[in-house]
Amino acid sequence: MRRTFTLLSALVLVTACATSSRTTPAERLEFYRANAGEPVRSFHSPGRLWGWRAIGDSALTVWTSSNRGFLLELANRCPEMAVASSIGLTTRNEQVAAGLDSVLIQRRGGADSLSACRIDTIRPINTRVVKESRSDMQDVDLVTRDPAAPDAPQ
């Protein structure tokens, strides 16, 4: 009887592992959309972001502190995000604005390979519902835009 119980327990565990699947980028995006507020024009961004997480190649979350995050949806696909070693955000007077600012992506292995993807919408995340552990995110430095410099390429 004990052996049967052990075998059944092992079978349940194997089945649970086999059927558990990771969420797709589309499912994660829908989760964040469901737990984000209405779009805002901009948000205050300090000199360093707390963390970030890519959601496919068209959106990401950025965290300005452990309890303040934003869902950024991009104007176009940004395939470089999948190979990003770090990101930054362009800003104006410490404000990141939808339609004006971009996510700057530094590729792995290429110090001179920087690309920019324009931010289309910004939505504050309901952090009481959404919890992300620090290990799921990557630390990043904020890239401050020089007001005299032309806009970064898209």
N, C-alpha and C positions, 0 to 999 in steps of 0.2 A: 504494500500500500504506500509506504514511504517513497519507494522508487518511482511509482506511478506519479505521485505528487511532484517529485523533483523533475521528472520528465515533462509533465504538463507545465510547470513553472518555467522551465527552460524554453519550451515551445512558445509560450506566451511572450517571453522576452524577445526571442528571435523574431516573432511575427511583428511585435511592436517596433522593433528596430527596422525591419524591412519595409514597413508601411509608412514610417515617419519620413516626411519629405521636407526639405527646406523650402521656404517661401520664395516665390519668383519675384523678380523686380516689380512686375505689374501688381502683384498682391501686396508687396510692401508699400508701393506708392498709394494704392487705394486705402491701406491702413492709415498712412500718414494723412492723406486727404480727409479721411473720416474723423481724424483727431486733430485737425488744424482749424484755426479760426478763418475769418474772412480775409481776403488779400489786403495787405497794407502797402503803402507807397515805399516805405523804407524802414530801416531799423538802425539803432545805434550799435556800432561795432567797436569794441576796444582794440588795443594794439595787438592782442593775441586771442585767437579763438580757442575755446576749450576743446573742441573736437569736431569731426565731420564724418559723414557716412554717405557714400554714393548709393543711389537707388537707380540702377540701370544706367543708361547713358543720357537721360533727359531730366534728371532731378537729383537732389541731394539734400541732406539735412546738415545744418551747421548749428553749433552750440556756442553761444557767447559766454555761457557759464553752465554749471551742472544742472541748473533748473530753468534755463532760458534757451529755447531752440526755435529754429525756423525751417520750414520746408521751402526750398528754392526750386522752382521749376524753370527750366531753361528754354530760351526762344527756339533753339534747334538742338538736334542730337549732338552729343559731345562724346564721341567714341574714345577720346583720349582719357576720359575719366577712369576707364577700366585699368589703365596702366599708370595711373597717377601715383607718384611717390609722395607728393605733397600738393596742397592747394593753397590759394590765397584769394582774397577778395579785393577788388578795386573799391575805393571809397572816395567820398567827397566830404570833408569836414567830419570824419568819423561816422558818416552815414552811408549805408549800402542801399542804393535805390533801384527798384525794379525798372527795367527798360533802359537804364543808364549805365549800371555797373555790370561787372563780369566776374565769373569764377576763373581764376588763373590756375592752370594746371601744369605742374612740373612732372615730366615723364621720368620713369625709372631709367637710370643709366645715361641720361643725357642732360648735362648741366645747362646746355644752351637750347634745349627743346621745351619751350614754353608756349602754351596755347591758351586762348581766352574764349570763353563761352558766355554769351550775354544772358543775364538773368531776366526772365519774363515776368514771373510772379513771386511774391514773398508772402508766406502765410505763417503766423505764429503757431507753434505746436503747443497743444494742451499737455504740459509736462506732468500733470497729475495722472494722466492716463498713460502716456507714453514714457516708458523708462528704458534708457539705453545704458548699458554698463560702459565704463571707460575703456574696457578692453575691446569693445566693438568699434571704437572710433579711432581715428588717427589724429594726432596733434598736428597743428599747422600754424604757421606764422601768417599774419595778415600782411598783405602787400598793399601799401598805401599809394594811391595815385598822386603823382605830381600834377597839380592843377595846370601847370604850363605845358605838360606833355600832351600830345594828341591821344585820342582814344586808342586802346589796344585793339588789334585786329580780332574779328570774330572767329 
